[in-house]
Amino acid sequence: MPIAVADKNAVGKARDNPNHSPQLPQPQGRLELSFNPFKMLGQLVGPALRRKIYCGLCAAACCALCIAILPNIVGGLVLKMF
């Protein structure tokens, strides 16, 4: 940045307000600690990633359920064959 531009737009001298050129909004809420994992996940990641995580967890639960039921189904088919 050229010195002429820096001198023209000086920010933060003494007790002047340094938040100009450009004006930035105040920070929004801080992280709230919680034992609720869904609330913490909502604060840590955005909605698109959160949706992907929820879909992945649902898919993993469905796969685990199918794997848990599979021995009963196979056992029933084997018993019917004999």
CNS distance restraints for C-alpha pairs under 8 A (distance, minus, plus):
assign (resid   1 and name CA) (resid   5 and name CA) 6.87 0.50 0.50
assign (resid   1 and name CA) (resid   6 and name CA) 6.86 0.50 0.50
assign (resid   2 and name CA) (resid   6 and name CA) 6.42 0.50 0.50
assign (resid   3 and name CA) (resid   7 and name CA) 6.00 0.50 0.50
assign (resid   4 and name CA) (resid   8 and name CA) 6.13 0.50 0.50
assign (resid   5 and name CA) (resid   9 and name CA) 6.22 0.50 0.50
assign (resid   6 and name CA) (resid  10 and name CA) 5.85 0.50 0.50
assign (resid   9 and name CA) (resid  21 and name CA) 7.47 0.50 0.50
assign (resid  11 and name CA) (resid  16 and name CA) 7.30 0.50 0.50
assign (resid  11 and name CA) (resid  17 and name CA) 7.20 0.50 0.50
assign (resid  11 and name CA) (resid  18 and name CA) 4.96 0.50 0.50
assign (resid  11 and name CA) (resid  19 and name CA) 7.65 0.50 0.50
assign (resid  11 and name CA) (resid  20 and name CA) 7.26 0.50 0.50
assign (resid  12 and name CA) (resid  16 and name CA) 5.25 0.50 0.50
assign (resid  12 and name CA) (resid  17 and name CA) 5.82 0.50 0.50
assign (resid  12 and name CA) (resid  18 and name CA) 4.14 0.50 0.50
assign (resid  12 and name CA) (resid  19 and name CA) 7.89 0.50 0.50
assign (resid  13 and name CA) (resid  18 and name CA) 7.71 0.50 0.50
assign (resid  19 and name CA) (resid  23 and name CA) 5.51 0.50 0.50
assign (resid  19 and name CA) (resid  24 and name CA) 6.28 0.50 0.50
assign (resid  20 and name CA) (resid  24 and name CA) 7.08 0.50 0.50
assign (resid  31 and name CA) (resid  43 and name CA) 6.75 0.50 0.50
assign (resid  32 and name CA) (resid  40 and name CA) 7.78 0.50 0.50
assign (resid  33 and name CA) (resid  40 and name CA) 7.10 0.50 0.50
assign (resid  34 and name CA) (resid  39 and name CA) 7.01 0.50 0.50
assign (resid  34 and name CA) (resid  40 and name CA) 6.41 0.50 0.50
assign (resid  35 and name CA) (resid  40 and name CA) 7.82 0.50 0.50
assign (resid  36 and name CA) (resid  40 and name CA) 6.46 0.50 0.50
assign (resid  37 and name CA) (resid  41 and name CA) 6.02 0.50 0.50
assign (resid  38 and name CA) (resid  42 and name CA) 6.11 0.50 0.50
assign (resid  39 and name CA) (resid  43 and name CA) 6.41 0.50 0.50
assign (resid  40 and name CA) (resid  44 and name CA) 6.20 0.50 0.50
assign (resid  41 and name CA) (resid  45 and name CA) 6.06 0.50 0.50
assign (resid  41 and name CA) (resid  50 and name CA) 7.18 0.50 0.50
assign (resid  42 and name CA) (resid  46 and name CA) 6.93 0.50 0.50
assign (resid  42 and name CA) (resid  47 and name CA) 7.39 0.50 0.50
assign (resid  42 and name CA) (resid  50 and name CA) 6.97 0.50 0.50
assign (resid  45 and name CA) (resid  49 and name CA) 6.36 0.50 0.50
assign (resid  45 and name CA) (resid  50 and name CA) 6.23 0.50 0.50
assign (resid  46 and name CA) (resid  50 and name CA) 6.07 0.50 0.50
assign (resid  47 and name CA) (resid  51 and name CA) 6.07 0.50 0.50
assign (resid  48 and name CA) (resid  52 and name CA) 6.46 0.50 0.50
assign (resid  49 and name CA) (resid  53 and name CA) 6.19 0.50 0.50
assign (resid  50 and name CA) (resid  54 and name CA) 6.19 0.50 0.50
assign (resid  51 and name CA) (resid  55 and name CA) 6.19 0.50 0.50
assign (resid  52 and name CA) (resid  56 and name CA) 6.11 0.50 0.50
assign (resid  53 and name CA) (resid  57 and name CA) 6.16 0.50 0.50
assign (resid  54 and name CA) (resid  58 and name CA) 6.20 0.50 0.50
assign (resid  55 and name CA) (resid  59 and name CA) 6.15 0.50 0.50
assign (resid  56 and name CA) (resid  60 and name CA) 6.11 0.50 0.50
assign (resid  57 and name CA) (resid  61 and name CA) 6.14 0.50 0.50
assign (resid  58 and name CA) (resid  62 and name CA) 6.20 0.50 0.50
assign (resid  59 and name CA) (resid  63 and name CA) 6.18 0.50 0.50
assign (resid  60 and name CA) (resid  64 and name CA) 6.10 0.50 0.50
assign (resid  61 and name CA) (resid  65 and name CA) 6.13 0.50 0.50
assign (resid  62 and name CA) (resid  66 and name CA) 6.21 0.50 0.50
assign (resid  63 and name CA) (resid  67 and name CA) 6.15 0.50 0.50
assign (resid  64 and name CA) (resid  68 and name CA) 6.10 0.50 0.50
assign (resid  65 and name CA) (resid  69 and name CA) 6.20 0.50 0.50
assign (resid  66 and name CA) (resid  70 and name CA) 5.94 0.50 0.50
assign (resid  67 and name CA) (resid  71 and name CA) 7.69 0.50 0.50
assign (resid  69 and name CA) (resid  73 and name CA) 6.54 0.50 0.50
assign (resid  70 and name CA) (resid  74 and name CA) 6.13 0.50 0.50
assign (resid  71 and name CA) (resid  75 and name CA) 5.87 0.50 0.50
assign (resid  72 and name CA) (resid  76 and name CA) 6.10 0.50 0.50
assign (resid  73 and name CA) (resid  77 and name CA) 6.29 0.50 0.50
assign (resid  74 and name CA) (resid  78 and name CA) 6.17 0.50 0.50
assign (resid  75 and name CA) (resid  79 and name CA) 6.21 0.50 0.50
assign (resid  76 and name CA) (resid  80 and name CA) 6.26 0.50 0.50
assign (resid  77 and name CA) (resid  81 and name CA) 6.34 0.50 0.50
assign (resid  78 and name CA) (resid  82 and name CA) 6.72 0.50 0.50
